[in-house]
């Protein structure tokens, strides 16, 4: 049997690396380059340097898109961070029929977001099921798909309903690593359910909470399908319920699309989404970073002492 050749690891990793270069790195670099031009379909592009980025500060629709995306994130992060945790704590119990309940809770995850958005539109339209129920209760019907605030509310409920099962699975894996003896010790000390939750469960799944919060923040800032389908692709009246990704599509699509400006918006979106990931990485590694900085300072101090002694 011949031993592995030196190039075997490169052959195994080559297809994956090629895929990343062609379909991830190259499009990203091309987008950055286009953001400094006035590129349009079927027309030659010329450099405009930072003009596209300067226009972002004066673009009212871009400001609407940023505000909408951050409102979406502020609403989704707490809901999708703690509701799946409570659901995971419930379904981890061994009781009859819990398998069916787990499957039911995860079912929305496998459903198509477009199909679910269409169903949500039927439910929340002016003559939909929700307004019909409100009218039957003697409550004034609400124009959920007309006003900006209600459009965002409707989209948030869709996102929470569809994503709660996915994050529940992550919490189930994290809860399995929490030491059960800590719950028993806390119970012996007289701690109630709420106290055990904050002193044992939350610290035990802290890593999962940080990861899920970052994932939800990035996904909320990049929201597209929910708002696009619910508003028919136009962002509601006046386009005031447009997200950043929707705005990229609106600006860059068609033969008259401003590809250069859409690329600048995409680069701005990249920096908005990379922030939460860097923050989570720093929080997870801050102890190691502090230790490394402390060792570096001690090493420098020792070197100074050695130089002083040599002199």
N, C-alpha and C positions, 0 to 999 in steps of 0.2 A: 504493500500500500504506500503510495507516494505521499510525502508530507505536503502540507499546504504551501503553495507558492507565495511569494511576498506580495503579489498583486491580488490575491484572493479577497482580502477585505475591501479593496478598492472596487473590485468587480461587484461585490455584494452591495456596497453603499452607492455605487455609481448611479443606478436608475433613480434612487430616491433623491440624490443630490441634483441630478439633471432635472428632475421634476420641479424641485424647489427653485432652481435657477431660472427655468423657462417660465413657470407659471406663477411664481411669487416674487423673486428678486428682480427679474427683468421688468415686469409690469410696474413694480414700485418705483424703480429708478426712472423708467420712462415717464411715469406720472410726475415725478419731481422735475424732470427736464421740461415737460410740457407746461408746467405751472409758471415757467418764466417766459412763455411765448404767448402769442395771440392765435394759437392754432385753431383752425376750423376745418370741417370735413371738405375734402377736395380742393383745399386752398393751401398755398405755401405758408409756412409759419415763420414768423420773425421774432427775434428776441425783444421782449418788453421789460425784462428784468423783474423788478418788484412791483410793477404797476398792478398786476392782478391781486397781490396781497394788500396793496393800499386800498383797492376798491372794496375789499371785504369789510373794512371799517365803516364805509359809507353805505353799505348794502343793507337796506332795511329788512329784506326777506331773509338774508343770512342771519341777522340778529334774531328774527322770529324763530328760525330753525334752531339756533343754539339754545335759546330760552326753552323752546319746546322739548328739546332733547334732554336738557338738564332737569326740567320739571318731571319728565318721564322717568329719569334716573332716580330723582329724589322720592318719587312715589313707589317705584318698583323695588328699590334696594331694601328698605325695611320689611316690606311685605314678603318678598321672596327670600329674605334671609332668615326670618323667624317662623313664618308659617310652615315652610317645609320641615324645620327642626321640630316643631310641635307635632306635626304629622308623623315624622319619623319616630319620635318617642312613643307615639300611639301604636303604630303598626309593628314595632319591634316586640310587642307583647305576644306571647304564645297563647292564643285563644282560638276557639273553633271559628273557622271561616275567615281568619285573618289573611290567608293567601288570596282569597277573592277580593278583599278590600284593598290589598296592595296592588293587585292587577288593575282594579278600577281607578285607583289614584294615579297610576302610571299611564293609563290609556290616553289621556289628552296629549302626552308627549309624542306619541307615534302618529297622531292626527296631523294632516297637512295644515300649515298655518294659513294658507290661502283659503282652504275650505272652511276652516273654523272662522276666519274673518268674515267670509260671506254669510255664514250662519249668524254671527254676531250682528252683522248689518241688518238681517231680517228681524232679529230679536229687538234691536234698539231703534229701528226706524220709527217714523211718526205714527204709523199704524201697526207697529209690531206688537209682539207679545208683552214686552215690558210695559209699554204705554197702555196697552189694553188692560193689564192688571192694575196699573195705577188708576186708570179711569174707573174700573170696577170698584176700587176702594174709595172713590170719591176724591182722589188726588189729581191735581192738574197735570196733564201729560207734559213731558219734557222733550225738547228738541235735542236729543242726544247727538245727532249727526249734523247739526247746523252750527252750533256755537263752539268756539275753540276749546273752552274749558271742558265741556261735556264730551267732545270728541276725544280729548286726551284721557278723560276718565274712562270712557268706553274702551279705548285701546289698552289702558292699564289693566282693567279687569280681564281682558282677553289674555294679555301676557301673563298675568298671575295665574289664571286658571290653567293655561297651557304649560307653564314652566314649573309649577309646584311639585309635580311628580318627579321630574328630572333631578331637582336639587334634593328631594327627599331621599333618593337612592344614595347620593353622596353622603348625606348625613347618616344614613343607616350604616354605611361603612365606617364612618368616623365614630359613631356611638359604640360600635363593636370593640373598639380599642380602649374605651374608658373603663378604668378599674372599678369593678362592682363593689369591692370592699369599701371604697370611698362613700358610696351611697349608704352602706350599712353603718359605717362610722358616723356619718352625718345624722342618720335616723336615730342612732343611740344617743347622740347629743341633743336630741329634741328638735332638729331642724325639720321644718315642714317641706311640702313639695316645692313651693316657690323658692325657699332658701336653698334647697338641694339643687334646684335648677341653676341658680346663679353662681353657686359656690363649687359645684362639681361638674355639671353638664357643660355649661358654657366654657369654663377653662379647658375641659377635656376635648372639646371640638373647636377650639379657638382657630386652629389652622384651617379647618374646613370653612368656618365662618368668614375668615379673611379671603380665602380663595373664591367662595361663592359671591361675596360682596363685590369683588373685583370683576368677576365674570358678568354679574348682573349689570354693573355700571357700564361696562364696555358694550354689552348687548343693548342696553337701554339707549345709550348715546347713538348707537348705530341702527336704531329701530327703523324699519322700512315697511315690511309687508302689512303689518296691522293698520298703520295710518294710511298707507297707499290704497288698500282695498276698501277700508271704511269710508274714505273721502272720495273714492272714484279716481284717485290719482292726482287730484288737483289741490289737495291740502285744505279742503273746506272753503267756505266763503272767503275770498280775498287771499287764499293760500296761507292763512295765518296758523293753520295746524300742520304745517310742513315740517318734516324732520330734515336733518342735515343730509342724509343719504337721498331722500326724495328731492332735495334741492339740487344735489349733484346730477341726478337724472334729468330734472327739468332744464337745467342750464346746458348740459352737454349733449342732449339727445337731439336727433333730427339733423337735416342738412345745414341748418343755420345754427347748430349748437356751438357754444363757445367752449371748445375743448380745453383751451388754456386756462380759462377761469374756473371751469369745473375741476380741473386738476389742482388748482390752488385751494379750492374748497376741500378736496380730498386730502391734501397734505395737512390742512388745518384740522380735519377730522382725525387724522393719524395722531397728531400731537395731543388731541383731546383724549383719545382712547389709550394712549401709551402711559399717561400719567397714573391712573389707578393701578396698572400692573407694576409699575416701578415702585409705587408706594407700598404695595403688598410685599414685593420682593425685599424692600428695605426693612419692613417690620419683621419679616420672617428671619432675616439675616442680621438684624441690628446687633444682637449679642456677639455674633462672630466678628462683625465689623469693629465693634468696640474692643474686643480682645486683640484683634490684629493691630489696631491703632495703638493699644497699650503696649504690646510687644515691640512695635516699631519705636515707640518713644523710649522704652527701656534699652533697646539696642543702641539707639543714638546716644543715650546718656553713658552707656558703657564705653562706646567708642571715644566719646569726649574725655572720659576719665583715663582711658588708655593713652590717648594722645598727650594729655596733661602730664601723666606719669613718665612718658617717654621723653618729654622735654625737660 
